């Protein structure tokens, strides 16, 4: 089925914030200010939110896809350094 169009939103956010799609490295220190505060990005196709693991210091970026992404209705994708889950 391929990647959802919303993945372009994540790539655009990476580039806008000085990261690279070939070697993304948004650190805990960078994304922690967004946790519980505001989304990293929000478009018609997706929004990126920061979640935190209970009892841990790690933050993760979760991309929530809207129904505009064919085949990925209301999907949540965890974005990691190794790819998407």
For each residue, the residues with C-beta under 8 A, 3 or more apart:
1: 71
2:
3: 7 84
4: 7 45 46 65 69 71 72 75 77
5: 8 45 68 69
6: 9 10 43 45 46 63 65 66 69 72
7: 3 4 10 11 63 84
8: 5 11 12 45
9: 6 12 13 41 43 45 46 48 63
10: 6 7 13 14 41 46 48 61 63 79
11: 7 8 14 15 21
12: 8 9 15 16 41
13: 9 10 16 17 40 41 48
14: 10 11 17 19 20 21 24 26
15: 11 12 18 19 20 21
16: 12 13
17: 13 14 26 30
18: 15
19: 14 15 23 24 25 26
20: 14 15 23 24
21: 11 14 15 24
22:
23: 19 20
24: 14 19 20 21 79 81
25: 19 81
26: 14 17 19 30 31 61
27: 30 31
28: 31 32 57 58 59
29: 32
30: 17 26 27 33
31: 26 27 28 34 35 40 50 59 61
32: 28 29 35 50 59
33: 30 37
34: 31 37 38 39 40 49 50
35: 31 32 50 51 52 59
36: 50
37: 33 34
38: 34
39: 34 42 47 48 49
40: 13 31 34 47 48 49 50 61
41: 9 10 12 13 46 47 48
42: 39 46 47 48
43: 6 9 46 47
44: 66 68
45: 4 5 6 8 9 65 66 68 69
46: 4 6 9 10 41 42 43 63 64 65 66 69
47: 39 40 41 42 43 63 64
48: 9 10 13 39 40 41 42 61 62 63 64 79
49: 34 39 40 61 62 64
50: 31 32 34 35 36 40 59 60 61 62
51: 35 59 60 62
52: 35 56 58 59 60
53: 56 58 59 60
54:
55:
56: 52 53
57: 28
58: 28 52 53
59: 28 31 32 35 50 51 52 53
60: 50 51 52 53 78 79 80
61: 10 26 31 40 48 49 50 78 79
62: 48 49 50 51 76 77 78 79
63: 6 7 9 10 46 47 48 76 77 79 84
64: 46 47 48 49 74 75 76
65: 4 6 45 46 69 72 73 74 75 76 77
66: 6 44 45 46 69 73 74
67: 73 74
68: 5 44 45
69: 4 5 6 45 46 65 66 72 73 75
70:
71: 1 4
72: 4 6 65 69 75
73: 65 66 67 69
74: 64 65 66 67
75: 4 64 65 69 72
76: 62 63 64 65
77: 4 62 63 65 84 85
78: 60 61 62 84 85
79: 10 24 48 60 61 62 63 84
80: 60 83 84 85
81: 24 25
82:
83: 80
84: 3 7 63 77 78 79 80
85: 77 78 80
